[in-house]
């Protein structure tokens, strides 16, 4: 059986090469073959040199395409279109896959009779990253027990049946091409239609945190954007949109108020103060999402 690993890349040639080397070292289950689909969203094709190096240095079944329009959804859609596998993996271009990543993800898909599997993402930091960023756990993601219904659905580490993806037009919605959130939007729709998505604790990907992200300003932007897309997607999927809009309107106001008070309470503790301040920002994003406001993080 063929597995297509889809990778979007944008101006990160060194990290892309590191990722490809980690994919070359994968322990692939017996009876499976891995192809790697790389789609470059940079009009200057800065990823091409890394592809050429990887073809010389590895035995990967590697295919390279370009998608010059600045839109992450269109770039993901290009990768899905070019993928030939019955199963599709997604990983970011700055990620590094554990040697047994593919093996564990496929095993979980089979064991739990799932339509998709989402794995563990662990951060690793630039050597000059501030200590308060590392100790604050701001880039940590929820880790669940294997087999549990996954609570968060992102393309940074997942395995999906190709037939499911290709049953949806797109499948990623270009409306989210500059704001982000295209992955949670798509997987949320599929889950609401009955798709079974589980977590795989052992399927590990390491995600790089560069210096330009290791600051409060970036964290605020990401929390706000996540908040807007979460609420917009939730309202869009609801059968009772007016009720859902009123619910999130009231909820966001209450949570902004409570989080603000808690932030003030923890003024003497930097870690807790920032943690709760970011909750204020996230719920402000919820409030913005009620009114369909969009924050284009990639604009």
LOVEXKOL-580766 format. One record per residue (C-alpha): x, y, z; residue number from 1. Coordinates in Angstrom, 2 decimals. Each point is the difference from the previous one (the first is absolute). Layout:
BEGIN
PT         u         v         w   sevo
PT         X         Y         Z    NUM
...
END
This chain:
BEGIN
PT         u         v         w   sevo
PT      0.00      0.00      0.00      1
PT      1.24      3.47     -0.89      2
PT      0.20      2.81      2.56      3
PT      0.39      3.56     -1.24      4
PT      1.71      2.39      2.41      5
PT     -1.08      3.54     -0.89      6
PT      2.28      2.90      0.91      7
PT     -0.62      3.70     -0.62      8
PT      3.09      2.18      0.01      9
PT      0.62      3.74     -0.02     10
PT      3.49      1.52      0.25     11
PT      1.40     -2.57      2.44     12
PT      2.43     -2.03     -2.16     13
PT      2.30     -1.12      2.85     14
PT     -2.88     -1.26      2.11     15
PT     -1.57     -1.68     -3.01     16
PT      3.22     -1.93     -0.59     17
PT      0.09     -1.08      3.67     18
PT     -3.59     -1.22     -0.30     19
PT      0.75     -1.98     -3.15     20
PT      2.94     -1.70      1.69     21
PT     -2.27     -1.01      2.88     22
PT     -2.50     -1.44     -2.47     23
PT      2.76     -1.96     -1.73     24
PT      0.80     -1.71      3.33     25
PT     -3.56     -1.15      0.65     26
PT     -0.78     -3.59      0.94     27
PT     -2.73     -0.70     -2.54     28
PT     -2.44     -2.84      0.81     29
PT      0.27     -3.13     -2.12     30
PT     -2.20      0.24     -3.08     31
PT      0.07      3.82     -0.09     32
PT      1.95      2.47     -2.12     33
PT      0.52      3.70      0.72     34
PT     -0.02      2.77     -2.59     35
PT      0.69      3.61      0.97     36
PT     -1.91      2.83     -1.68     37
PT      1.55      3.45      0.55     38
PT     -1.88      3.09     -1.16     39
PT      1.93      3.26      0.04     40
PT     -2.13      3.09      0.68     41
PT      2.91      2.37     -0.63     42
PT     -0.04      1.56     -3.51     43
PT      3.81      0.07      0.21     44
PT      0.01     -3.80      0.51     45
PT      2.47      0.16      2.89     46
PT     -0.81     -3.60      0.88     47
PT      1.23     -1.38     -3.33     48
PT      3.67     -0.16      1.04     49
PT     -0.92     -2.10      3.04     50
PT     -1.94     -2.38     -2.21     51
PT      2.97     -0.41     -2.32     52
PT      2.31     -0.67      2.96     53
PT     -2.44     -2.51      1.48     54
PT     -0.22     -1.86     -3.30     55
PT      3.80     -0.40      0.06     56
PT      0.28     -0.80      3.71     57
PT     -3.02     -2.25      0.60     58
PT     -1.99     -2.79     -1.61     59
PT     -3.33      1.76      0.50     60
PT     -2.73     -0.27     -2.61     61
PT     -0.13      3.78     -0.23     62
PT     -2.23      2.23     -2.14     63
PT      0.20      3.80     -0.13     64
PT     -2.69      2.45     -1.12     65
PT     -0.58      3.74      0.25     66
PT     -3.07      2.05      0.88     67
PT      0.96      3.71     -0.22     68
PT     -3.23      1.59      1.28     69
PT      0.33      0.97      3.67     70
PT     -2.68     -2.26      1.46     71
PT      0.71     -2.91      2.34     72
PT     -3.27     -1.76     -0.87     73
PT      0.74      0.04     -3.73     74
PT      3.49     -1.32      0.71     75
PT     -1.36     -2.86      2.09     76
PT     -2.58     -0.74     -2.70     77
PT      2.76     -0.25     -2.60     78
PT      1.78     -2.57      2.16     79
PT     -3.16     -2.06      0.46     80
PT     -0.70      0.14     -3.73     81
PT      3.48     -1.28     -0.87     82
PT     -0.01     -2.72      2.69     83
PT     -0.47     -3.52     -1.32     84
PT     -0.18     -1.83      3.32     85
PT     -2.98     -1.65      1.64     86
PT      1.16      1.66      3.22     87
PT      1.17      3.59      0.36     88
PT      2.38      1.30      2.66     89
PT      0.43      3.69      0.81     90
PT      3.03      1.56      1.67     91
PT      1.36      3.57      0.06     92
PT      3.21      0.95     -1.80     93
PT      1.70      0.95      3.30     94
PT     -0.95     -3.27      1.64     95
PT      2.23     -3.01      0.67     96
PT     -1.62     -3.43      0.13     97
PT      0.94     -2.62      2.56     98
PT      1.46     -3.09     -1.68     99
PT     -3.10     -2.09      0.79    100
PT     -2.52      2.74     -0.84    101
PT     -1.52     -1.59     -3.10    102
PT     -0.08     -3.44      1.61    103
PT     -1.88      1.17      3.08    104
PT     -2.47      2.13     -1.96    105
PT     -0.91     -2.83     -2.38    106
PT     -0.24     -2.47      2.88    107
PT     -2.44      2.27      1.84    108
PT     -2.14      0.49     -3.11    109
PT     -0.38     -3.77     -0.31    110
PT     -0.27     -0.84      3.71    111
PT     -2.73      2.54      0.75    112
PT     -1.75     -0.37     -3.38    113
PT      0.24      3.75     -0.47    114
PT     -0.34      2.31     -2.99    115
PT      2.79      2.22      1.24    116
PT      2.71      0.15      2.65    117
PT      1.55      3.06      1.66    118
PT      3.33     -0.34      1.78    119
PT      2.16      1.61      2.67    120
PT      1.77      3.28     -0.84    121
PT      2.91      0.96      2.26    122
PT      1.70      3.42     -0.23    123
PT      3.74      0.53     -0.26    124
PT      1.50      3.46      0.23    125
PT      2.60      2.28     -1.53    126
PT      3.07      0.02      2.24    127
PT     -0.54      3.70      0.82    128
PT     -3.66     -0.43      0.90    129
PT     -0.88      1.85      3.26    130
PT     -0.32     -2.28      3.01    131
PT     -3.45      1.34      0.87    132
PT     -1.28     -1.27     -3.33    133
PT      1.35     -3.51      0.62    134
PT     -1.14     -0.22      3.61    135
PT     -3.39      1.54     -0.76    136
PT     -1.13     -2.96     -2.12    137
PT     -1.53      2.45     -2.49    138
PT      0.79     -2.27     -2.94    139
PT     -1.02     -3.26      1.65    140
PT     -2.93     -1.83     -1.58    141
PT     -2.46     -2.37      1.56    142
PT      1.23     -3.60      0.16    143
PT     -2.73     -2.62      0.32    144
PT     -0.02     -3.74      0.50    145
PT      0.16     -2.03     -3.19    146
PT     -3.43     -0.93     -1.33    147
PT     -1.84      2.89      1.64    148
PT     -2.17      2.19     -2.26    149
PT      2.35      2.83     -0.93    150
PT     -0.89      3.41      1.42    151
PT      2.16      2.12     -2.30    152
PT      0.33     -0.63     -3.73    153
PT      2.94      1.59     -1.83    154
PT      2.13     -0.83     -3.02    155
PT      3.28      0.19      1.92    156
PT     -0.21     -3.72      0.72    157
PT     -2.81     -2.10     -1.44    158
PT     -0.87     -2.98     -2.18    159
PT     -3.28      0.01     -1.95    160
PT     -1.64     -2.37     -2.44    161
PT      0.34      1.53     -3.46    162
PT     -3.53     -1.03     -0.99    163
PT     -1.39      2.06      2.88    164
PT      2.01      3.10     -0.94    165
PT     -0.84     -0.23     -3.65    166
PT     -3.72     -0.38      0.72    167
PT     -0.08      3.69      0.90    168
PT      0.33      2.80     -2.55    169
PT      3.34      1.70      0.44    170
PT      0.42     -1.61      2.50    171
PT      1.51      2.96      1.91    172
PT     -2.06      3.17     -0.20    173
PT      1.92      2.86     -1.72    174
PT     -1.89      2.49      2.22    175
PT      2.41     -1.02      2.76    176
PT      3.04      0.33     -2.25    177
PT      1.35      3.14      1.68    178
PT     -1.53     -0.24      3.45    179
PT      0.92     -3.62      0.74    180
PT     -2.38     -2.46      1.64    181
PT     -0.63     -1.78     -3.28    182
PT      0.93     -3.33      1.58    183
PT     -2.29      0.20      3.03    184
PT     -2.78      1.21     -2.31    185
PT      0.33     -2.99     -2.33    186
PT      0.47     -2.66      2.67    187
PT     -2.84      1.46      2.05    188
PT     -2.33     -0.34     -2.99    189
PT      1.10     -3.57     -0.60    190
PT     -0.44     -0.90      3.65    191
PT     -3.51      1.48      0.05    192
PT     -0.83     -2.30     -2.93    193
PT      1.02     -3.06      1.99    194
PT      3.74     -0.39     -0.62    195
PT      1.85     -1.70      2.85    196
PT      3.16      1.83      1.06    197
PT      2.22     -1.36      2.78    198
PT      3.23      1.02      1.70    199
PT      3.31     -1.84     -0.20    200
PT      2.31      0.89      2.88    201
PT      2.92     -1.96     -1.44    202
PT     -0.12      1.72     -3.41    203
PT      2.42      2.83      0.78    204
PT      0.98      3.05     -2.02    205
PT      2.37      2.68      1.30    206
PT     -1.01      3.56     -0.87    207
PT      2.60      2.79     -0.13    208
PT     -0.61      3.28      1.83    209
PT      2.12      2.74     -1.63    210
PT      0.98      3.24      1.71    211
PT     -2.53      2.02     -1.96    212
PT     -2.78     -2.01      1.66    213
PT      1.51     -0.03      3.48    214
PT     -1.58      3.24      1.16    215
PT     -3.24      1.33      1.45    216
PT     -1.06      1.80     -3.18    217
PT      0.00     -3.21     -2.07    218
PT     -1.77     -1.94      2.74    219
PT     -2.73      2.65      0.16    220
PT     -0.55     -0.10     -3.76    221
PT     -0.20     -3.80     -0.05    222
PT     -2.38     -0.19      2.98    223
PT     -2.26      2.65     -1.53    224
PT     -0.05     -1.72     -3.39    225
PT     -0.70     -3.40      1.54    226
PT     -2.86      1.55      1.95    227
PT     -1.64      1.56     -3.06    228
PT      0.25     -3.12     -2.15    229
PT     -1.24     -2.28      2.80    230
PT     -3.20      2.00      0.50    231
PT     -0.61      0.62     -3.72    232
PT      0.36     -3.71     -0.74    233
PT     -2.23     -0.95      2.96    234
PT     -2.76      2.38     -1.12    235
PT      0.31     -1.12     -3.62    236
PT     -0.47     -3.68      0.95    237
PT     -2.94      0.69      2.33    238
PT     -3.56     -0.70     -1.15    239
PT     -1.17      2.89      2.14    240
PT      2.37      2.77     -0.99    241
PT     -1.79      2.82      1.82    242
PT     -0.05     -1.98      3.24    243
PT      3.68     -0.89     -0.44    244
PT      0.87      3.64     -0.68    245
PT     -1.82      1.14      3.14    246
PT      1.68     -2.74      2.02    247
PT      3.52      0.96     -1.05    248
PT     -0.80      3.73      0.38    249
PT     -1.01     -0.49      3.64    250
PT      2.71     -2.54      0.71    251
PT      2.80      2.16     -1.40    252
PT     -1.03      3.04      2.05    253
PT     -0.14     -2.03      3.21    254
PT      3.34     -1.68     -0.66    255
PT      1.71      3.28     -0.95    256
PT     -1.19      1.50      3.28    257
PT      1.07     -3.01      2.09    258
PT      3.38     -0.35     -1.76    259
PT      0.72      3.72      0.44    260
PT     -0.67     -0.23      3.74    261
PT      2.21     -3.08      0.26    262
PT      2.79      1.73     -1.93    263
PT     -0.10      2.87      2.50    264
PT      0.01     -2.46      2.88    265
PT      3.22     -1.57     -1.28    266
PT      1.90      3.24     -0.69    267
PT      2.79     -1.24      2.26    268
PT      0.57     -3.20     -2.01    269
PT      1.28      0.52     -3.54    270
PT     -0.84     -3.52     -1.22    271
PT     -3.57      0.02      1.33    272
PT     -0.57      3.64     -0.93    273
PT      0.94     -0.61     -3.64    274
PT     -1.95     -3.27     -0.10    275
PT     -3.21      1.73      1.07    276
PT      0.64      3.08     -2.11    277
PT      0.22     -2.25     -3.05    278
PT     -3.37     -1.44      1.00    279
PT     -1.39      3.56     -0.09    280
PT      1.36      0.31     -3.54    281
PT     -1.38     -3.40     -1.03    282
PT     -3.50      0.79      1.26    283
PT      0.22      3.39     -1.69    284
PT      0.54     -2.05     -3.16    285
PT     -3.14     -1.97      0.89    286
PT     -1.90      3.28      0.25    287
PT      1.33      1.11     -3.39    288
PT     -0.99     -3.35     -1.50    289
PT     -3.61      0.54      1.04    290
PT     -0.07      2.92     -2.44    291
PT      1.89     -1.93     -2.74    292
PT      3.05      2.23      0.33    293
PT      3.17     -1.47     -1.54    294
PT      3.61      0.37      1.05    295
PT      2.26     -0.82     -2.96    296
PT      3.06     -1.37      1.73    297
PT      1.75     -0.83     -3.29    298
PT     -0.86      3.20     -1.85    299
END
